């Protein structure tokens, strides 16, 4: 689940972000680039980048059970506990999303940064074309490619060259031929109008500073009767204003998340019909403490602390399945 962005002005208020959009884009891109580099090093048999994107104290030990996937894996390439962390450390959001037997590439699973399994939501059929917004290490693209074969194509779009390198490596490992990975942003999709049957995404849209543009682009590239089937983080209630400008919470998939009702409204404004948000998991205080532990204390506003941040977020956000349809 790597992320993309496009010009949205020096600041954006679409989700209450007080931080300059360019700073958010830069931090998000570097975080995913670091995760990709670390994963590539691990897959190549080196661990030179271990701990490159977080403090060693938050890293899982080798063969530690991931708190989301409940699988025993190597130490996390990125040890943060957000939905944007790799699923091989103490991550409260990315676990239990895929059956081990369905994963086409070990590298793709290591680099999976999602909060759901949109390939199950999409009801993909042979011969269809599908686009994954923010495709990261390529897991959902490779799974989708299998589901739309024969005759179908799966596209993965990502703004991070390192993630595309990793995705193409994973594609070669899996032997998948009907997948294409594209460099670009999810606010400016490099595909033509009405070019795909299904748009999927996995814990990425919440990271965009311009979600309206993302949804408009998804609508544009879908064919009539095309489907939008996304896993994402949503807010169940507004969070305190002082938390919305913390970059660590934005890259942690919290501060940039939309209220569930706002998600439906924005889909409608983009032209979609039959929009729905189905909560699949609400995050616990323990999950939030893991997330808060990754924050730089200097990012927390004066007068607030980590425990206060956890209390303010408790019960406020969840993973969800978001569905909509482009009308005829």
N, C-alpha and C positions, 0 to 999 in steps of 0.2 A: 504494500500500500504506500507507494510514494506519491507525492503531491505535486501539483502544478499551480501556476498563478499567472495573472495577466494584469496590465496596468489598471489600477482602480483608484487613481488619485493618491495624494500623499497620505491620506488617512481614509479609513472606511468605518462606517457606523452600522453596516449591515447586520453585524452580530454584536455590536457594542464594543468593538475593538478600539482601544485608545492608542495602541502602538502603531507607528507608521507601517503601512502595508509592505513597503519595500523591506523593512527589517524582518517582518514575519516571513516573507518569501525567502529571504536569505537564510534565516535560521532553519526553516523547514527544509529547504533544499540541502543545506549542509548536513543536517541531521540524517537525511536519507542517503546522501552520498557517503557519509561516514559508515552507516550501517551496511551499505553495499560493499564498500571497500573491505570492511572487516569480514563480512561473509565470504567474499572472494578469497581473502587470505586464508580463512579457515578451510574452505573447500580445496584450496591448493596445498593444504598441509602445513600452513604456517599460522602463527597466532601473534604476529607482530603488532596487529592493531587492536589486540584485546584491551578493552577498557578505553578505547579512543573516544567514545561518545558519552561516557559517564564515569562517575567515581567508582573505583574498584569495590567499595563497600557494598554497592547495590548489585553486584554481579552474582549470578547463581554459580554454585560449584558445579564441576563436571558431573553429569549424570543426575543432576538435581531435577526433581519433578516440577515441571512448569505449572504454575497455579491456574493457568487458563486451559492449556491443552491437556494437562494431567499426563503428559508424556515425559519420559526421561531422556534428556538430550544433553549435548555439550553445553558449556557455558555460553551465555547469550552474547551474540555479536554486538548488540546494543542493550545495555542492562537497565535502561529505564523501564518503569512499570506502567507506562502509558499504553493506550491502544496503538500507539505508533512505535512501540518497541518490538523487537523481534520476539517470536514466540518460543524462545529457547531459554529464557530467564524467568525471573519472578514477575511475570506480567499478568495483571488481573483481567485483561480484556481479550487476549488473542487465543486463549486455550479452548479445547474441545470443539474446534470448528470443522475439522476434516477427519474422515475415517482414514487410518493409516494406509489401507489398501488402495485408496483412490488417488493418492499423491503421486504425480508423474515424475517428480524429481526431488531428491533429498535437498538439493540446494534451494529449490523453490519453496519448500516448507520452512527451511531455516530463515529465509528472507521474508516470509509472509508476515505482514504487519496489520492484519485486518481485525475486524470485530464481528465477523459473520461469514457466511458462505453464500455469496450471491449467486453462484452457479446453480444452487438448488432452488433459489427463488425464481430464476429466469425461465425454467421449463424449456430449456433449449432443445431444438429439434434438428435432425440432419438437414443440411442444405442452407441453414440460416447463417447470417453474418452477425457477429456480436462485437461490441466495443467495450473494453474495460478502461474506465477513466482513472488514471493514477495506478498503473499496473504493477509498479514495483518490480519484485523479482520474478513475476510472471506466473505465479501459481494459478490464479483464477483464469488467466488467458489459456494456459495449457490444459486445464480441466475443461474449459469451454470448447477448445479446439477439438478435443475428443468427442464431446457431446454433439457438435455440429457436423462431424464427419459422417459419411462422405459428402463432399460438395459444398461444405460451409467453410467460413473463414472467421478466425478470431483475431481481433486487433487489440494490441495493448498500447496505451498512450502514457508517456511519462516525461517529465521535464528534466530528469536527472540522468546524465549520460552514464554514470556509474551503475545505476539501476538497470538501464538498458543493456549494458555489457553483461551484467549478472543474468538478466532475463534471457538473453540470447545464449548464454552458456547453459542455462537450465533447459532451454529449448533443445539444444543439441544433445544434451544428456538424455532427455526424454524421447528423442527421435520424432518430435512433432513437426510436421511439414506445413500444416495449414494454419500457422500463426504468423502474424507480422507485428513487429514492435516499432512504434513511431516515436520520434522525439517531438515534443510539443507540450502545450499547456491545455488544461481542461477548460479554460475559458475561451480558447481559440483552437478548436479541434481541427487538425489538418486532414479532414475528410469532407467530401462533398455533401450537398443536401440529400436527404432521403437515401442514405447509403448503407444503413444497417437496420437489422430487425430488432435488436435488443441492445440496450445500454446497461452495463453493470458497473459497480464500483464498490470498493470495500474499505470503509473507514478513511475516506479521502476528502469527500466534499466538505466535511466540517472544517478542513484545514484551509480552504480557499477564502481569501478576503472578499471575493465577489461571487457569491453563490448564485445570484440572479443570472449572471453571465453563464455560469456552468449549466444551469438548468435550461437556459435558452439554447445553448449549444447542443445539449442532449436532445432537445426537442427538434432542432434543425436537422441533425444527422439521422434521426429515426425516420423510417418509412411510415406512411399511414398505417395505423393499427399496431405500430411498433410499441415495444414495452420497455419501461424503465424499472429495473429491479436492483435495488441498492441496499447494501448493509452500511449503516452509519451510526454515529453517536448522536443522540438527541437529548435536549434538556427537557425535563419534566416540569420544571418551574424556572423562573428567572434566577440567575445567580447574582450575588452582590456586585455592584458596579466596580468596586475596588479590585475584583478578581479578573475583570474582563481584559485588562491590559497586560496581564502577566504572560510573557511570551512562552514560558515553560508550560503554562496551562493551555495555551493555544496549540503548541506543538504536541501537547499531551492529549489533544482531541477533546478538550473540555470547553475552554473559553470561546472557541469558534463554533461550537455546536448550536444548531437552531432549536428553538422550542418545537415540540412535535406539531403543534398547531400552525406555527409559522412555516414549517416544511410543506405542509399540505397547501397552505395559501400560496407559497411561492411556486409550487408546481402548477397550480391553477393559473397563476399569472403568466407562466411561461407557455401556457396553452394545453397542458395535460388535463386529462379527465380521469375519473375513478382513482384519485390519489388517496393513499392510505399509509398510515404509520402503525406498525405492530411492534410493541416493545418485546424484546426477547430476553433481555437480562438487565436488571437494575443493579447498580454497583454498590457494594457494601462499604461500610466504614473501613474495613481492613483493606479493601482494594484502594480506597482513597488515601489511606496512610502510605501505601506503597507508592502511589503517584506523588504525593506530597514530599516524600523522601527524596525524590529526584530534583526538586526545585532548588534553584540557587537562592539562599536566604536573602541575598541582596535584591531579588525581584519582588519580595513580599513587601507591600507598602508599610510605612511606619505605623505603629499602633496595632499591627496584626502579626500573628505568628502561625507556625505550621499547623498546630492543633486547631486554631481558630479557622484556618482555611479548610481543614478537613470537615469541621462541624458545619461550615457554611455550604459545603458541597454535598453533604450527606443526603442521599435520596433525590439528588437533583438531576442525575444523568444516567443514561441507559443505552445499551445497544438496541438497535431496532432494524426491522425490515421495512423498507420504503418501496412502495409499488405505485406505478401510474401507467397511463396508456396515452399514446398519441391518437387522436380521433381520425377518422377518414377525411 
